[in-house]
């Protein structure tokens, strides 16, 4: 797949997520590599979709009403196998406080799947959510 196809794959996944018809994670390969940069309590690298989901996604989403973040894509840029998405995420925590963050994901696509992601966002905002809202049992 070329840059245009890779961009379309990711843009379509985000488009479905924006409509509430899925998430961008649907195009992420099972044996992917996901890195959260920075100093957040959740910063690190995972090498499987299942581990990332259980150690990162589930703990975050369980603290949000509806277990989801509503994305609004700002831009999608692609070159070769790399697709960059700048997006804003909005949700309400289960304690009623808004959770708003801004993200930049740099993704590598191979064979119609996202195989690597490096994610940047406001780590203070995420850490504050995780510290303030206990994870439901």
Phi and psi in radians as a Rosetta constraint file:
Dihedral C 1 N 2 CA 2 C 2 CIRCULARHARMONIC -1.633 0.35
Dihedral N 2 CA 2 C 2 N 3 CIRCULARHARMONIC -3.104 0.35
Dihedral C 2 N 3 CA 3 C 3 CIRCULARHARMONIC -1.006 0.35
Dihedral N 3 CA 3 C 3 N 4 CIRCULARHARMONIC -0.740 0.35
Dihedral C 3 N 4 CA 4 C 4 CIRCULARHARMONIC -1.115 0.35
Dihedral N 4 CA 4 C 4 N 5 CIRCULARHARMONIC -0.742 0.35
Dihedral C 4 N 5 CA 5 C 5 CIRCULARHARMONIC -1.191 0.35
Dihedral N 5 CA 5 C 5 N 6 CIRCULARHARMONIC -0.700 0.35
Dihedral C 5 N 6 CA 6 C 6 CIRCULARHARMONIC -1.107 0.35
Dihedral N 6 CA 6 C 6 N 7 CIRCULARHARMONIC -0.754 0.35
Dihedral C 6 N 7 CA 7 C 7 CIRCULARHARMONIC -1.075 0.35
Dihedral N 7 CA 7 C 7 N 8 CIRCULARHARMONIC -0.750 0.35
Dihedral C 7 N 8 CA 8 C 8 CIRCULARHARMONIC -1.141 0.35
Dihedral N 8 CA 8 C 8 N 9 CIRCULARHARMONIC -0.720 0.35
Dihedral C 8 N 9 CA 9 C 9 CIRCULARHARMONIC -0.973 0.35
Dihedral N 9 CA 9 C 9 N 10 CIRCULARHARMONIC -0.868 0.35
Dihedral C 9 N 10 CA 10 C 10 CIRCULARHARMONIC -1.244 0.35
Dihedral N 10 CA 10 C 10 N 11 CIRCULARHARMONIC -0.760 0.35
Dihedral C 10 N 11 CA 11 C 11 CIRCULARHARMONIC -1.067 0.35
Dihedral N 11 CA 11 C 11 N 12 CIRCULARHARMONIC -0.705 0.35
Dihedral C 11 N 12 CA 12 C 12 CIRCULARHARMONIC -1.120 0.35
Dihedral N 12 CA 12 C 12 N 13 CIRCULARHARMONIC -0.736 0.35
Dihedral C 12 N 13 CA 13 C 13 CIRCULARHARMONIC -1.099 0.35
Dihedral N 13 CA 13 C 13 N 14 CIRCULARHARMONIC -0.776 0.35
Dihedral C 13 N 14 CA 14 C 14 CIRCULARHARMONIC -1.157 0.35
Dihedral N 14 CA 14 C 14 N 15 CIRCULARHARMONIC -0.631 0.35
Dihedral C 14 N 15 CA 15 C 15 CIRCULARHARMONIC -1.071 0.35
Dihedral N 15 CA 15 C 15 N 16 CIRCULARHARMONIC -0.738 0.35
Dihedral C 15 N 16 CA 16 C 16 CIRCULARHARMONIC -1.124 0.35
Dihedral N 16 CA 16 C 16 N 17 CIRCULARHARMONIC -0.701 0.35
Dihedral C 16 N 17 CA 17 C 17 CIRCULARHARMONIC -1.111 0.35
Dihedral N 17 CA 17 C 17 N 18 CIRCULARHARMONIC -0.768 0.35
Dihedral C 17 N 18 CA 18 C 18 CIRCULARHARMONIC -1.020 0.35
Dihedral N 18 CA 18 C 18 N 19 CIRCULARHARMONIC -0.598 0.35
Dihedral C 18 N 19 CA 19 C 19 CIRCULARHARMONIC -1.474 0.35
Dihedral N 19 CA 19 C 19 N 20 CIRCULARHARMONIC -0.057 0.35
Dihedral C 19 N 20 CA 20 C 20 CIRCULARHARMONIC 1.363 0.35
Dihedral N 20 CA 20 C 20 N 21 CIRCULARHARMONIC 0.395 0.35
Dihedral C 20 N 21 CA 21 C 21 CIRCULARHARMONIC -1.895 0.35
Dihedral N 21 CA 21 C 21 N 22 CIRCULARHARMONIC 0.458 0.35
Dihedral C 21 N 22 CA 22 C 22 CIRCULARHARMONIC 2.529 0.35
Dihedral N 22 CA 22 C 22 N 23 CIRCULARHARMONIC -2.840 0.35
Dihedral C 22 N 23 CA 23 C 23 CIRCULARHARMONIC -2.446 0.35
Dihedral N 23 CA 23 C 23 N 24 CIRCULARHARMONIC 2.915 0.35
Dihedral C 23 N 24 CA 24 C 24 CIRCULARHARMONIC -1.179 0.35
Dihedral N 24 CA 24 C 24 N 25 CIRCULARHARMONIC -0.326 0.35
Dihedral C 24 N 25 CA 25 C 25 CIRCULARHARMONIC -1.239 0.35
Dihedral N 25 CA 25 C 25 N 26 CIRCULARHARMONIC -0.199 0.35
Dihedral C 25 N 26 CA 26 C 26 CIRCULARHARMONIC -1.131 0.35
Dihedral N 26 CA 26 C 26 N 27 CIRCULARHARMONIC -0.424 0.35
Dihedral C 26 N 27 CA 27 C 27 CIRCULARHARMONIC -1.739 0.35
Dihedral N 27 CA 27 C 27 N 28 CIRCULARHARMONIC 0.139 0.35
Dihedral C 27 N 28 CA 28 C 28 CIRCULARHARMONIC -1.542 0.35
Dihedral N 28 CA 28 C 28 N 29 CIRCULARHARMONIC 2.282 0.35
Dihedral C 28 N 29 CA 29 C 29 CIRCULARHARMONIC -1.166 0.35
Dihedral N 29 CA 29 C 29 N 30 CIRCULARHARMONIC 2.649 0.35
Dihedral C 29 N 30 CA 30 C 30 CIRCULARHARMONIC -1.074 0.35
Dihedral N 30 CA 30 C 30 N 31 CIRCULARHARMONIC -0.702 0.35
Dihedral C 30 N 31 CA 31 C 31 CIRCULARHARMONIC -1.797 0.35
Dihedral N 31 CA 31 C 31 N 32 CIRCULARHARMONIC 0.977 0.35
Dihedral C 31 N 32 CA 32 C 32 CIRCULARHARMONIC -1.552 0.35
Dihedral N 32 CA 32 C 32 N 33 CIRCULARHARMONIC 3.080 0.35
Dihedral C 32 N 33 CA 33 C 33 CIRCULARHARMONIC -2.198 0.35
Dihedral N 33 CA 33 C 33 N 34 CIRCULARHARMONIC 2.089 0.35
Dihedral C 33 N 34 CA 34 C 34 CIRCULARHARMONIC -2.143 0.35
Dihedral N 34 CA 34 C 34 N 35 CIRCULARHARMONIC 2.168 0.35
Dihedral C 34 N 35 CA 35 C 35 CIRCULARHARMONIC -2.072 0.35
Dihedral N 35 CA 35 C 35 N 36 CIRCULARHARMONIC 2.213 0.35
Dihedral C 35 N 36 CA 36 C 36 CIRCULARHARMONIC -1.749 0.35
Dihedral N 36 CA 36 C 36 N 37 CIRCULARHARMONIC 2.086 0.35
Dihedral C 36 N 37 CA 37 C 37 CIRCULARHARMONIC -1.416 0.35
Dihedral N 37 CA 37 C 37 N 38 CIRCULARHARMONIC 3.004 0.35
Dihedral C 37 N 38 CA 38 C 38 CIRCULARHARMONIC 1.553 0.35
Dihedral N 38 CA 38 C 38 N 39 CIRCULARHARMONIC -2.733 0.35
Dihedral C 38 N 39 CA 39 C 39 CIRCULARHARMONIC -2.027 0.35
Dihedral N 39 CA 39 C 39 N 40 CIRCULARHARMONIC 0.234 0.35
Dihedral C 39 N 40 CA 40 C 40 CIRCULARHARMONIC -1.000 0.35
Dihedral N 40 CA 40 C 40 N 41 CIRCULARHARMONIC 2.672 0.35
Dihedral C 40 N 41 CA 41 C 41 CIRCULARHARMONIC -1.043 0.35
Dihedral N 41 CA 41 C 41 N 42 CIRCULARHARMONIC -0.373 0.35
Dihedral C 41 N 42 CA 42 C 42 CIRCULARHARMONIC -1.741 0.35
Dihedral N 42 CA 42 C 42 N 43 CIRCULARHARMONIC 0.105 0.35
Dihedral C 42 N 43 CA 43 C 43 CIRCULARHARMONIC -1.131 0.35
Dihedral N 43 CA 43 C 43 N 44 CIRCULARHARMONIC 2.530 0.35
Dihedral C 43 N 44 CA 44 C 44 CIRCULARHARMONIC 2.733 0.35
Dihedral N 44 CA 44 C 44 N 45 CIRCULARHARMONIC -2.956 0.35
Dihedral C 44 N 45 CA 45 C 45 CIRCULARHARMONIC -2.304 0.35
Dihedral N 45 CA 45 C 45 N 46 CIRCULARHARMONIC 2.373 0.35
Dihedral C 45 N 46 CA 46 C 46 CIRCULARHARMONIC -2.147 0.35
Dihedral N 46 CA 46 C 46 N 47 CIRCULARHARMONIC 2.575 0.35
Dihedral C 46 N 47 CA 47 C 47 CIRCULARHARMONIC -2.091 0.35
Dihedral N 47 CA 47 C 47 N 48 CIRCULARHARMONIC 0.312 0.35
Dihedral C 47 N 48 CA 48 C 48 CIRCULARHARMONIC -2.612 0.35
Dihedral N 48 CA 48 C 48 N 49 CIRCULARHARMONIC 2.553 0.35
Dihedral C 48 N 49 CA 49 C 49 CIRCULARHARMONIC -1.073 0.35
Dihedral N 49 CA 49 C 49 N 50 CIRCULARHARMONIC -0.704 0.35
Dihedral C 49 N 50 CA 50 C 50 CIRCULARHARMONIC -1.109 0.35
Dihedral N 50 CA 50 C 50 N 51 CIRCULARHARMONIC -0.784 0.35
Dihedral C 50 N 51 CA 51 C 51 CIRCULARHARMONIC -1.138 0.35
Dihedral N 51 CA 51 C 51 N 52 CIRCULARHARMONIC -0.745 0.35
Dihedral C 51 N 52 CA 52 C 52 CIRCULARHARMONIC -1.085 0.35
Dihedral N 52 CA 52 C 52 N 53 CIRCULARHARMONIC -0.749 0.35
Dihedral C 52 N 53 CA 53 C 53 CIRCULARHARMONIC -1.089 0.35
Dihedral N 53 CA 53 C 53 N 54 CIRCULARHARMONIC -0.829 0.35
Dihedral C 53 N 54 CA 54 C 54 CIRCULARHARMONIC -1.286 0.35
Dihedral N 54 CA 54 C 54 N 55 CIRCULARHARMONIC -0.571 0.35
Dihedral C 54 N 55 CA 55 C 55 CIRCULARHARMONIC -1.636 0.35
Dihedral N 55 CA 55 C 55 N 56 CIRCULARHARMONIC -0.353 0.35
Dihedral C 55 N 56 CA 56 C 56 CIRCULARHARMONIC -2.186 0.35
Dihedral N 56 CA 56 C 56 N 57 CIRCULARHARMONIC -1.058 0.35
Dihedral C 56 N 57 CA 57 C 57 CIRCULARHARMONIC -1.069 0.35
Dihedral N 57 CA 57 C 57 N 58 CIRCULARHARMONIC -0.907 0.35
Dihedral C 57 N 58 CA 58 C 58 CIRCULARHARMONIC -1.037 0.35
Dihedral N 58 CA 58 C 58 N 59 CIRCULARHARMONIC -0.808 0.35
Dihedral C 58 N 59 CA 59 C 59 CIRCULARHARMONIC -1.075 0.35
Dihedral N 59 CA 59 C 59 N 60 CIRCULARHARMONIC -0.568 0.35
Dihedral C 59 N 60 CA 60 C 60 CIRCULARHARMONIC -1.327 0.35
Dihedral N 60 CA 60 C 60 N 61 CIRCULARHARMONIC -0.962 0.35
Dihedral C 60 N 61 CA 61 C 61 CIRCULARHARMONIC -1.083 0.35
Dihedral N 61 CA 61 C 61 N 62 CIRCULARHARMONIC -0.558 0.35
Dihedral C 61 N 62 CA 62 C 62 CIRCULARHARMONIC -1.149 0.35
Dihedral N 62 CA 62 C 62 N 63 CIRCULARHARMONIC -0.300 0.35
Dihedral C 62 N 63 CA 63 C 63 CIRCULARHARMONIC -1.603 0.35
Dihedral N 63 CA 63 C 63 N 64 CIRCULARHARMONIC -0.026 0.35
Dihedral C 63 N 64 CA 64 C 64 CIRCULARHARMONIC -1.967 0.35
Dihedral N 64 CA 64 C 64 N 65 CIRCULARHARMONIC 2.474 0.35
Dihedral C 64 N 65 CA 65 C 65 CIRCULARHARMONIC -1.032 0.35
Dihedral N 65 CA 65 C 65 N 66 CIRCULARHARMONIC 2.339 0.35
Dihedral C 65 N 66 CA 66 C 66 CIRCULARHARMONIC 1.280 0.35
Dihedral N 66 CA 66 C 66 N 67 CIRCULARHARMONIC 0.068 0.35
Dihedral C 66 N 67 CA 67 C 67 CIRCULARHARMONIC 0.936 0.35
Dihedral N 67 CA 67 C 67 N 68 CIRCULARHARMONIC 0.661 0.35
Dihedral C 67 N 68 CA 68 C 68 CIRCULARHARMONIC -2.683 0.35
Dihedral N 68 CA 68 C 68 N 69 CIRCULARHARMONIC 2.807 0.35
Dihedral C 68 N 69 CA 69 C 69 CIRCULARHARMONIC -1.929 0.35
Dihedral N 69 CA 69 C 69 N 70 CIRCULARHARMONIC 2.394 0.35
Dihedral C 69 N 70 CA 70 C 70 CIRCULARHARMONIC -1.586 0.35
Dihedral N 70 CA 70 C 70 N 71 CIRCULARHARMONIC 1.956 0.35
Dihedral C 70 N 71 CA 71 C 71 CIRCULARHARMONIC -1.495 0.35
Dihedral N 71 CA 71 C 71 N 72 CIRCULARHARMONIC 2.605 0.35
Dihedral C 71 N 72 CA 72 C 72 CIRCULARHARMONIC -2.287 0.35
Dihedral N 72 CA 72 C 72 N 73 CIRCULARHARMONIC 1.939 0.35
Dihedral C 72 N 73 CA 73 C 73 CIRCULARHARMONIC -1.288 0.35
Dihedral N 73 CA 73 C 73 N 74 CIRCULARHARMONIC 2.277 0.35
Dihedral C 73 N 74 CA 74 C 74 CIRCULARHARMONIC -1.621 0.35
Dihedral N 74 CA 74 C 74 N 75 CIRCULARHARMONIC -0.723 0.35
Dihedral C 74 N 75 CA 75 C 75 CIRCULARHARMONIC -2.862 0.35
Dihedral N 75 CA 75 C 75 N 76 CIRCULARHARMONIC 2.680 0.35
Dihedral C 75 N 76 CA 76 C 76 CIRCULARHARMONIC -2.299 0.35
Dihedral N 76 CA 76 C 76 N 77 CIRCULARHARMONIC 2.188 0.35
Dihedral C 76 N 77 CA 77 C 77 CIRCULARHARMONIC -2.231 0.35
Dihedral N 77 CA 77 C 77 N 78 CIRCULARHARMONIC 2.435 0.35
Dihedral C 77 N 78 CA 78 C 78 CIRCULARHARMONIC -2.392 0.35
Dihedral N 78 CA 78 C 78 N 79 CIRCULARHARMONIC 2.531 0.35
Dihedral C 78 N 79 CA 79 C 79 CIRCULARHARMONIC -2.582 0.35
Dihedral N 79 CA 79 C 79 N 80 CIRCULARHARMONIC 2.084 0.35
Dihedral C 79 N 80 CA 80 C 80 CIRCULARHARMONIC 1.054 0.35
Dihedral N 80 CA 80 C 80 N 81 CIRCULARHARMONIC -2.210 0.35
Dihedral C 80 N 81 CA 81 C 81 CIRCULARHARMONIC -1.613 0.35
Dihedral N 81 CA 81 C 81 N 82 CIRCULARHARMONIC 0.125 0.35
Dihedral C 81 N 82 CA 82 C 82 CIRCULARHARMONIC -1.832 0.35
Dihedral N 82 CA 82 C 82 N 83 CIRCULARHARMONIC 2.281 0.35
Dihedral C 82 N 83 CA 83 C 83 CIRCULARHARMONIC -2.199 0.35
Dihedral N 83 CA 83 C 83 N 84 CIRCULARHARMONIC 2.265 0.35
Dihedral C 83 N 84 CA 84 C 84 CIRCULARHARMONIC -1.989 0.35
Dihedral N 84 CA 84 C 84 N 85 CIRCULARHARMONIC 2.225 0.35
Dihedral C 84 N 85 CA 85 C 85 CIRCULARHARMONIC -2.087 0.35
Dihedral N 85 CA 85 C 85 N 86 CIRCULARHARMONIC 2.157 0.35
Dihedral C 85 N 86 CA 86 C 86 CIRCULARHARMONIC -1.778 0.35
Dihedral N 86 CA 86 C 86 N 87 CIRCULARHARMONIC 2.122 0.35
Dihedral C 86 N 87 CA 87 C 87 CIRCULARHARMONIC -2.530 0.35
Dihedral N 87 CA 87 C 87 N 88 CIRCULARHARMONIC 2.722 0.35
Dihedral C 87 N 88 CA 88 C 88 CIRCULARHARMONIC -1.911 0.35
Dihedral N 88 CA 88 C 88 N 89 CIRCULARHARMONIC 2.432 0.35
Dihedral C 88 N 89 CA 89 C 89 CIRCULARHARMONIC -2.079 0.35
Dihedral N 89 CA 89 C 89 N 90 CIRCULARHARMONIC 2.354 0.35
Dihedral C 89 N 90 CA 90 C 90 CIRCULARHARMONIC -2.267 0.35
Dihedral N 90 CA 90 C 90 N 91 CIRCULARHARMONIC 2.430 0.35
Dihedral C 90 N 91 CA 91 C 91 CIRCULARHARMONIC -2.752 0.35
Dihedral N 91 CA 91 C 91 N 92 CIRCULARHARMONIC 3.053 0.35
Dihedral C 91 N 92 CA 92 C 92 CIRCULARHARMONIC -2.137 0.35
Dihedral N 92 CA 92 C 92 N 93 CIRCULARHARMONIC 2.236 0.35
Dihedral C 92 N 93 CA 93 C 93 CIRCULARHARMONIC -1.208 0.35
Dihedral N 93 CA 93 C 93 N 94 CIRCULARHARMONIC 2.802 0.35
Dihedral C 93 N 94 CA 94 C 94 CIRCULARHARMONIC -1.163 0.35
Dihedral N 94 CA 94 C 94 N 95 CIRCULARHARMONIC -0.194 0.35
Dihedral C 94 N 95 CA 95 C 95 CIRCULARHARMONIC -1.590 0.35
Dihedral N 95 CA 95 C 95 N 96 CIRCULARHARMONIC 0.102 0.35
Dihedral C 95 N 96 CA 96 C 96 CIRCULARHARMONIC 1.547 0.35
Dihedral N 96 CA 96 C 96 N 97 CIRCULARHARMONIC -0.054 0.35
Dihedral C 96 N 97 CA 97 C 97 CIRCULARHARMONIC -1.547 0.35
Dihedral N 97 CA 97 C 97 N 98 CIRCULARHARMONIC 2.336 0.35
Dihedral C 97 N 98 CA 98 C 98 CIRCULARHARMONIC -1.068 0.35
Dihedral N 98 CA 98 C 98 N 99 CIRCULARHARMONIC 2.517 0.35
Dihedral C 98 N 99 CA 99 C 99 CIRCULARHARMONIC -2.078 0.35
Dihedral N 99 CA 99 C 99 N 100 CIRCULARHARMONIC 1.955 0.35
Dihedral C 99 N 100 CA 100 C 100 CIRCULARHARMONIC -2.211 0.35
Dihedral N 100 CA 100 C 100 N 101 CIRCULARHARMONIC 2.270 0.35
Dihedral C 100 N 101 CA 101 C 101 CIRCULARHARMONIC -2.536 0.35
Dihedral N 101 CA 101 C 101 N 102 CIRCULARHARMONIC 2.866 0.35
Dihedral C 101 N 102 CA 102 C 102 CIRCULARHARMONIC -2.196 0.35
Dihedral N 102 CA 102 C 102 N 103 CIRCULARHARMONIC 2.375 0.35
Dihedral C 102 N 103 CA 103 C 103 CIRCULARHARMONIC -2.227 0.35
Dihedral N 103 CA 103 C 103 N 104 CIRCULARHARMONIC 2.656 0.35
Dihedral C 103 N 104 CA 104 C 104 CIRCULARHARMONIC -2.365 0.35
Dihedral N 104 CA 104 C 104 N 105 CIRCULARHARMONIC 2.038 0.35
Dihedral C 104 N 105 CA 105 C 105 CIRCULARHARMONIC -1.944 0.35
Dihedral N 105 CA 105 C 105 N 106 CIRCULARHARMONIC 2.198 0.35
Dihedral C 105 N 106 CA 106 C 106 CIRCULARHARMONIC -1.805 0.35
Dihedral N 106 CA 106 C 106 N 107 CIRCULARHARMONIC 2.032 0.35
Dihedral C 106 N 107 CA 107 C 107 CIRCULARHARMONIC -2.063 0.35
Dihedral N 107 CA 107 C 107 N 108 CIRCULARHARMONIC 2.527 0.35
Dihedral C 107 N 108 CA 108 C 108 CIRCULARHARMONIC -1.930 0.35
Dihedral N 108 CA 108 C 108 N 109 CIRCULARHARMONIC 2.247 0.35
Dihedral C 108 N 109 CA 109 C 109 CIRCULARHARMONIC -1.882 0.35
Dihedral N 109 CA 109 C 109 N 110 CIRCULARHARMONIC 2.385 0.35
Dihedral C 109 N 110 CA 110 C 110 CIRCULARHARMONIC -2.520 0.35
Dihedral N 110 CA 110 C 110 N 111 CIRCULARHARMONIC 2.195 0.35
Dihedral C 110 N 111 CA 111 C 111 CIRCULARHARMONIC 1.082 0.35
Dihedral N 111 CA 111 C 111 N 112 CIRCULARHARMONIC 0.573 0.35
Dihedral C 111 N 112 CA 112 C 112 CIRCULARHARMONIC 1.389 0.35
Dihedral N 112 CA 112 C 112 N 113 CIRCULARHARMONIC 0.257 0.35
Dihedral C 112 N 113 CA 113 C 113 CIRCULARHARMONIC -2.372 0.35
Dihedral N 113 CA 113 C 113 N 114 CIRCULARHARMONIC 2.621 0.35
Dihedral C 113 N 114 CA 114 C 114 CIRCULARHARMONIC -1.383 0.35
Dihedral N 114 CA 114 C 114 N 115 CIRCULARHARMONIC 2.098 0.35
Dihedral C 114 N 115 CA 115 C 115 CIRCULARHARMONIC -1.883 0.35
Dihedral N 115 CA 115 C 115 N 116 CIRCULARHARMONIC -0.232 0.35
Dihedral C 115 N 116 CA 116 C 116 CIRCULARHARMONIC -2.648 0.35
Dihedral N 116 CA 116 C 116 N 117 CIRCULARHARMONIC 2.427 0.35
Dihedral C 116 N 117 CA 117 C 117 CIRCULARHARMONIC -2.391 0.35
Dihedral N 117 CA 117 C 117 N 118 CIRCULARHARMONIC 2.372 0.35
Dihedral C 117 N 118 CA 118 C 118 CIRCULARHARMONIC -2.068 0.35
Dihedral N 118 CA 118 C 118 N 119 CIRCULARHARMONIC 2.131 0.35
Dihedral C 118 N 119 CA 119 C 119 CIRCULARHARMONIC -2.001 0.35
Dihedral N 119 CA 119 C 119 N 120 CIRCULARHARMONIC 2.308 0.35
Dihedral C 119 N 120 CA 120 C 120 CIRCULARHARMONIC -2.053 0.35
Dihedral N 120 CA 120 C 120 N 121 CIRCULARHARMONIC 2.503 0.35
Dihedral C 120 N 121 CA 121 C 121 CIRCULARHARMONIC -2.916 0.35
Dihedral N 121 CA 121 C 121 N 122 CIRCULARHARMONIC 3.080 0.35
Dihedral C 121 N 122 CA 122 C 122 CIRCULARHARMONIC -1.330 0.35
Dihedral N 122 CA 122 C 122 N 123 CIRCULARHARMONIC 1.717 0.35
Dihedral C 122 N 123 CA 123 C 123 CIRCULARHARMONIC -1.161 0.35
Dihedral N 123 CA 123 C 123 N 124 CIRCULARHARMONIC -0.532 0.35
Dihedral C 123 N 124 CA 124 C 124 CIRCULARHARMONIC -1.053 0.35
Dihedral N 124 CA 124 C 124 N 125 CIRCULARHARMONIC -0.751 0.35
Dihedral C 124 N 125 CA 125 C 125 CIRCULARHARMONIC -1.098 0.35
Dihedral N 125 CA 125 C 125 N 126 CIRCULARHARMONIC -0.762 0.35
Dihedral C 125 N 126 CA 126 C 126 CIRCULARHARMONIC -1.179 0.35
Dihedral N 126 CA 126 C 126 N 127 CIRCULARHARMONIC -0.804 0.35
Dihedral C 126 N 127 CA 127 C 127 CIRCULARHARMONIC -1.041 0.35
Dihedral N 127 CA 127 C 127 N 128 CIRCULARHARMONIC -0.674 0.35
Dihedral C 127 N 128 CA 128 C 128 CIRCULARHARMONIC -1.089 0.35
Dihedral N 128 CA 128 C 128 N 129 CIRCULARHARMONIC -0.722 0.35
Dihedral C 128 N 129 CA 129 C 129 CIRCULARHARMONIC -1.058 0.35
Dihedral N 129 CA 129 C 129 N 130 CIRCULARHARMONIC -0.862 0.35
Dihedral C 129 N 130 CA 130 C 130 CIRCULARHARMONIC -1.125 0.35
Dihedral N 130 CA 130 C 130 N 131 CIRCULARHARMONIC -0.650 0.35
Dihedral C 130 N 131 CA 131 C 131 CIRCULARHARMONIC -1.317 0.35
Dihedral N 131 CA 131 C 131 N 132 CIRCULARHARMONIC -0.646 0.35
Dihedral C 131 N 132 CA 132 C 132 CIRCULARHARMONIC -1.358 0.35
Dihedral N 132 CA 132 C 132 N 133 CIRCULARHARMONIC -0.689 0.35
Dihedral C 132 N 133 CA 133 C 133 CIRCULARHARMONIC -1.853 0.35
Dihedral N 133 CA 133 C 133 N 134 CIRCULARHARMONIC 2.004 0.35
Dihedral C 133 N 134 CA 134 C 134 CIRCULARHARMONIC -1.128 0.35
Dihedral N 134 CA 134 C 134 N 135 CIRCULARHARMONIC 2.538 0.35
Dihedral C 134 N 135 CA 135 C 135 CIRCULARHARMONIC -1.268 0.35
Dihedral N 135 CA 135 C 135 N 136 CIRCULARHARMONIC 2.211 0.35
Dihedral C 135 N 136 CA 136 C 136 CIRCULARHARMONIC -1.044 0.35
Dihedral N 136 CA 136 C 136 N 137 CIRCULARHARMONIC 2.588 0.35
